[in-house]
Amino acid sequence: MTPELAACVLEGLLLLHEELSVEPQTPWYVGTPDQTQVLHDELWILAGELTPRSSQALVEAWYRAGRSSLLPVACTGALVSDRHVAA
């Protein structure tokens, strides 16, 4: 992986952590080290498959994939949309 892709993954991890940890509708994600590692690993795998052009594109791809082991059901990205609309 290139340094640019590594930076994209790290920034995507920070974006997702912020979105998932402050959303009151997601008590299943509280940002523990184990959960953060799972999220990091999932983003690395996804970035390797897609080579995203930005961290936001990577985050959107993570939601579209809906295959995270942190999610109790498939995720559509509605949590992010709901949060931004409410703000």
HUHUWO-V881846 format. One record per backbone hydrogen bond with DSSP energy under -0.5 kcal/mol. NH is the residue of the N-H (numbers start at 1). CO is the residue of the C=O. If there is no record, write none. Layout:
nh: [NH & NH]
co: [CO & CO]
This chain:
nh: [6 & 7 & 8 & 9 & 10 & 11 & 12 & 13 & 14 & 15 & 16 & 17 & 18 & 19 & 20 & 21 & 22 & 23 & 24 & 26 & 29 & 30 & 36 & 37 & 38 & 39 & 40 & 41 & 42 & 43 & 44 & 45 & 46 & 47 & 48 & 49 & 50 & 51 & 58 & 59 & 60 & 61 & 62 & 63 & 64 & 65 & 66 & 71 & 81 & 82 & 83 & 84 & 85 & 86 & 87]
co: [2 & 3 & 4 & 5 & 6 & 7 & 8 & 9 & 10 & 11 & 12 & 13 & 14 & 15 & 16 & 17 & 18 & 19 & 22 & 23 & 26 & 28 & 32 & 33 & 34 & 35 & 36 & 37 & 38 & 39 & 40 & 41 & 42 & 43 & 44 & 45 & 46 & 47 & 54 & 55 & 56 & 57 & 58 & 59 & 60 & 61 & 62 & 68 & 77 & 78 & 79 & 80 & 81 & 82 & 83]
